């Protein structure tokens, strides 16, 4: 009897994992029954979001954290999302190479996903990949993103805890990121702290966090690290695990996971409706129809409403 996909995943079959992840990333038709079963087998992992601007040293930090998790017999899956495609020779490829020392470790699985040119559903795809890794028995799932873009922020919002990584030159970055990941950060890392200005950056960040305490469940801690040498990384490891335990005991983690579920359902509804809209009339040249609305003097918003009202979506 041939093995089911779920059985192959649970046996940590690398080829099965890779095939299913590629199908998810490439929008290949995936059996809805499989998706349902996958979700039911993916509820036992802890999901950690690690975000920050390019060049902050996130991948180096993750590399060191993987070592600590593995030294403590925790299995780890990593989903790295970046606007630069990993196949184009961009930054993510270099980051992936740094983590590749773990590639032969059956307790670690690394997956990079380029978001450039992706038409939608990025958060959904990332979380499905997290489900796949969780189904394989990975206890810790790490999502790595840069701290810009709504889609990347949506991924991080659905992590159990979020670690924001900054650098000593982050004064402007803090201002830049206020509307994004800093607002959802649970733990802050000022990396490359051997550079001038690390203490000052931590002070500025501390002042900002104190000012925003009313909108937070707690005041996040700030840790100075130099990930390249490993300095401070053990502190990030310990405080991350302690925070997860605190959130479990207080009931906050359960509330966060309820919110994650709401976000995933809303995202799935949005993605499904968008897909049904664009697939509603395959024979129609949408670009020509849209330009016709331009010729008729309609605003983009009026044109969108016209198209939505005039098309019949597939309700199957």
C-alpha positions as CSV (number, residue, x, y, z in Angstrom):
1,X,0.0,0.0,0.0
2,X,1.4,3.4,-1.0
3,X,1.9,6.0,1.8
4,X,-0.4,9.0,2.0
5,X,1.2,12.5,1.8
6,X,0.6,13.0,5.5
7,X,2.3,9.8,6.4
8,X,5.3,10.8,4.2
9,X,5.5,14.1,6.0
10,X,5.3,12.6,9.4
11,X,8.2,10.3,8.4
12,X,10.1,13.5,7.5
13,X,10.4,12.5,3.9
14,X,12.4,15.4,2.4
15,X,11.3,14.8,-1.1
16,X,7.6,14.8,-0.1
17,X,8.1,17.9,1.9
18,X,9.8,19.7,-1.0
19,X,7.2,18.6,-3.5
20,X,4.3,19.8,-1.4
21,X,6.0,23.1,-0.6
22,X,6.7,23.7,-4.3
23,X,3.0,23.0,-5.1
24,X,1.9,25.5,-2.5
25,X,4.4,28.2,-3.7
26,X,3.6,27.7,-7.4
27,X,-0.2,27.8,-6.9
28,X,-0.5,24.2,-8.1
29,X,-3.9,22.6,-7.4
30,X,-3.7,21.2,-3.9
31,X,-6.3,18.8,-2.6
32,X,-8.5,20.6,-0.2
33,X,-8.9,17.4,1.9
34,X,-5.1,17.3,2.2
35,X,-5.1,20.9,3.3
36,X,-7.7,20.1,6.0
37,X,-5.8,17.1,7.2
38,X,-2.5,19.0,7.2
39,X,-4.0,21.7,9.4
40,X,-5.2,19.1,12.0
41,X,-1.7,17.7,12.2
42,X,0.0,21.1,12.6
43,X,-1.1,22.5,15.9
44,X,1.7,21.4,18.2
45,X,4.5,23.7,17.0
46,X,5.6,27.1,18.3
47,X,5.8,29.8,15.6
48,X,8.4,32.6,15.9
49,X,8.5,35.6,13.6
50,X,11.9,37.2,13.1
51,X,11.8,40.5,11.1
52,X,13.8,43.6,10.5
53,X,15.4,45.7,7.8
54,X,17.8,44.2,5.2
55,X,21.3,43.9,6.6
56,X,20.3,43.6,10.2
57,X,21.8,40.1,10.5
58,X,18.6,38.2,10.8
59,X,19.8,35.1,9.1
60,X,23.0,35.0,11.1
61,X,20.9,35.3,14.3
62,X,18.6,32.5,13.1
63,X,21.6,30.3,12.2
64,X,22.9,30.7,15.8
65,X,19.4,30.1,17.3
66,X,19.1,26.9,15.3
67,X,22.3,25.7,16.9
68,X,20.9,26.4,20.4
69,X,17.6,24.7,19.6
70,X,19.3,21.6,18.2
71,X,21.7,21.5,21.2
72,X,18.6,21.3,23.3
73,X,17.0,18.6,21.1
74,X,14.4,20.8,19.6
75,X,13.6,20.3,15.9
76,X,13.4,23.4,13.7
77,X,11.8,24.5,10.5
78,X,12.6,27.9,8.8
79,X,10.5,29.7,6.2
80,X,12.5,32.7,4.8
81,X,10.5,35.3,2.8
82,X,12.2,38.0,0.8
83,X,11.3,40.3,-2.1
84,X,14.5,39.1,-3.9
85,X,14.0,35.7,-5.5
86,X,16.4,33.1,-4.1
87,X,17.0,32.0,-7.7
88,X,18.2,35.4,-8.9
89,X,21.4,35.6,-7.0
90,X,19.9,38.1,-4.5
91,X,20.5,38.6,-0.8
92,X,18.4,35.7,0.3
93,X,20.6,33.2,-1.5
94,X,23.6,34.4,0.5
95,X,21.6,34.2,3.7
96,X,20.4,30.7,2.9
97,X,24.0,29.6,2.3
98,X,24.9,30.8,5.7
99,X,22.2,28.5,7.2
100,X,23.1,25.6,5.0
101,X,25.4,24.1,7.6
102,X,22.2,22.6,9.0
103,X,21.1,21.2,5.7
104,X,22.2,17.6,6.5
105,X,20.5,17.7,9.9
106,X,17.2,15.7,9.7
107,X,16.0,17.8,12.6
108,X,16.2,21.0,10.6
109,X,14.4,22.0,7.4
110,X,15.1,25.3,5.5
111,X,12.8,26.8,2.9
112,X,13.3,30.2,1.1
113,X,10.5,31.8,-0.8
114,X,10.9,34.9,-3.1
115,X,7.9,37.2,-3.0
116,X,8.9,39.4,-5.9
117,X,6.2,39.2,-8.6
118,X,3.9,37.2,-6.4
119,X,0.3,38.2,-7.3
120,X,-1.2,37.5,-3.8
121,X,-1.7,35.0,-1.1
122,X,1.8,35.4,0.3
123,X,0.8,35.1,4.0
124,X,-1.4,32.1,3.2
125,X,1.4,30.3,1.4
126,X,3.8,31.0,4.2
127,X,1.5,29.7,6.8
128,X,0.7,26.6,4.7
129,X,4.5,26.0,4.6
130,X,4.5,26.4,8.4
131,X,1.7,23.8,8.6
132,X,3.7,21.4,6.4
133,X,6.8,21.8,8.7
134,X,4.7,21.3,11.8
135,X,3.2,18.2,10.3
136,X,6.7,16.8,10.0
137,X,7.2,17.2,13.7
138,X,9.2,20.4,13.7
139,X,8.7,21.9,17.2
140,X,9.9,25.4,16.4
141,X,8.8,27.1,13.2
142,X,10.7,30.4,12.3
143,X,9.3,32.8,9.8
144,X,12.0,35.3,8.5
145,X,10.9,38.4,6.7
146,X,12.2,41.9,6.1
147,X,10.3,44.6,7.9
148,X,8.5,46.2,5.0
149,X,5.4,45.4,3.0
150,X,1.9,44.6,4.2
151,X,2.2,40.9,3.1
152,X,5.4,40.4,5.2
153,X,3.8,42.1,8.2
154,X,0.7,39.8,7.9
155,X,3.0,36.8,8.1
156,X,4.6,38.1,11.3
157,X,1.3,39.0,12.9
158,X,0.4,35.3,12.8
159,X,3.4,34.2,14.7
160,X,3.1,33.3,18.4
161,X,5.9,35.8,19.2
162,X,7.7,38.3,17.1
163,X,11.4,39.2,17.4
164,X,12.4,42.5,15.7
165,X,16.0,42.8,14.8
166,X,17.6,46.3,14.3
167,X,21.1,47.7,14.1
168,X,22.9,50.6,15.8
169,X,22.1,52.9,12.9
170,X,18.4,52.2,13.4
171,X,17.2,55.6,14.5
172,X,15.6,56.3,11.2
173,X,14.6,52.7,10.8
174,X,12.6,52.9,14.1
175,X,10.6,55.8,12.6
176,X,10.3,54.0,9.3
177,X,8.9,50.8,10.9
178,X,6.5,52.3,13.4
179,X,3.5,51.4,11.3
180,X,4.8,47.8,10.8
181,X,6.6,45.1,12.7
182,X,7.7,47.3,15.6
183,X,4.1,47.6,16.6
184,X,3.8,43.9,16.9
185,X,7.3,43.2,18.3
186,X,7.5,41.1,21.5
187,X,11.2,41.1,21.8
188,X,13.7,43.5,20.3
189,X,17.3,42.8,19.3
190,X,19.9,45.5,18.6
191,X,22.3,43.4,16.6
192,X,25.9,44.2,15.5
193,X,26.2,45.9,19.0
194,X,30.0,46.1,18.6
195,X,29.3,49.1,16.4
196,X,29.2,52.6,17.7
197,X,25.7,53.8,18.7
198,X,24.3,50.5,19.9
199,X,23.6,51.8,23.4
200,X,22.0,54.9,22.0
201,X,19.8,52.9,19.6
202,X,18.6,50.7,22.5
203,X,17.8,53.9,24.6
204,X,15.7,55.4,21.7
205,X,13.9,52.1,21.3
206,X,13.3,51.8,25.0
207,X,11.8,55.3,25.1
208,X,9.5,54.5,22.2
209,X,8.3,51.3,23.8
210,X,7.6,53.0,27.1
211,X,5.5,55.6,25.3
212,X,3.5,52.9,23.6
213,X,2.9,50.7,26.7
214,X,-0.8,51.4,26.8
215,X,-1.3,49.7,23.4
216,X,0.7,46.6,24.4
217,X,0.2,43.5,26.5
218,X,3.6,44.1,28.2
219,X,6.7,46.1,27.7
220,X,9.1,44.1,25.4
221,X,12.7,43.5,26.4
222,X,15.6,44.8,24.4
223,X,18.7,42.6,23.9
224,X,22.1,43.7,22.5
225,X,23.7,41.0,20.3
226,X,26.6,40.5,18.0
227,X,25.2,37.4,16.2
228,X,28.3,36.9,14.1
229,X,30.3,36.0,17.2
230,X,27.3,34.6,19.1
231,X,27.4,37.2,21.7
232,X,23.9,37.7,23.3
233,X,22.2,35.0,21.2
234,X,21.8,32.7,24.2
235,X,19.9,35.6,25.8
236,X,17.5,35.8,22.8
237,X,17.0,32.1,22.9
238,X,16.2,32.0,26.7
239,X,14.0,35.1,26.7
240,X,12.0,33.8,23.7
241,X,11.3,30.5,25.4
242,X,10.5,32.2,28.7
243,X,8.2,34.6,26.9
244,X,6.3,31.7,25.3
245,X,5.9,30.0,28.7
246,X,4.6,33.3,30.2
247,X,2.1,33.7,27.4
248,X,0.9,30.1,27.8
249,X,0.4,30.5,31.6
250,X,-1.4,33.9,31.3
251,X,-3.8,32.6,28.5
252,X,-2.4,35.2,26.2
253,X,-1.1,32.6,23.8
254,X,-4.5,31.0,23.4
255,X,-6.0,34.5,22.6
256,X,-3.3,35.1,20.1
257,X,-3.9,31.9,18.4
258,X,-7.6,32.7,18.2
259,X,-6.7,35.9,16.5
260,X,-4.3,34.0,14.2
261,X,-7.2,31.8,13.2
262,X,-9.4,34.8,12.5
263,X,-6.7,36.4,10.4
264,X,-6.1,33.2,8.4
265,X,-9.8,32.7,7.7
266,X,-10.2,36.3,6.6
267,X,-7.1,36.0,4.4
268,X,-8.3,32.8,2.9
269,X,-11.7,34.4,2.1
270,X,-10.0,37.4,0.5
271,X,-7.7,35.2,-1.6
272,X,-10.5,32.9,-2.7
273,X,-12.7,35.8,-3.8
274,X,-9.9,37.4,-5.7
275,X,-9.1,34.1,-7.5
276,X,-12.8,33.6,-8.3
277,X,-13.1,37.1,-9.7
278,X,-10.1,36.8,-12.1
279,X,-11.2,33.3,-13.1
280,X,-14.8,34.1,-13.5
281,X,-14.7,34.7,-17.3
282,X,-11.6,33.1,-18.8
283,X,-12.6,34.2,-22.3
284,X,-12.7,37.9,-21.2
285,X,-9.6,40.1,-21.9
286,X,-9.7,41.9,-18.5
287,X,-7.0,44.4,-19.5
288,X,-9.0,45.5,-22.6
289,X,-12.2,45.7,-20.5
290,X,-10.4,47.8,-17.8
291,X,-9.0,50.2,-20.5
292,X,-12.5,50.5,-21.9
293,X,-13.6,51.9,-18.5
294,X,-10.7,54.4,-18.7
295,X,-12.0,55.5,-22.2
296,X,-15.5,55.9,-20.6
297,X,-14.1,58.2,-18.0
298,X,-14.6,56.0,-15.0
299,X,-12.4,56.4,-12.0
300,X,-10.4,53.2,-11.0
301,X,-12.8,52.7,-8.1
302,X,-15.9,53.1,-10.2
303,X,-14.4,50.7,-12.8
304,X,-13.7,48.1,-10.1
305,X,-17.3,48.3,-8.9
306,X,-18.6,48.0,-12.4
307,X,-16.5,44.9,-13.1
308,X,-17.5,43.3,-9.8
309,X,-21.2,44.0,-10.4
310,X,-21.1,42.8,-14.0
311,X,-19.3,39.5,-13.5
312,X,-20.7,36.3,-12.1
313,X,-18.4,34.5,-9.7
314,X,-18.1,30.8,-9.7
315,X,-19.9,29.6,-6.6
316,X,-19.0,25.9,-6.9
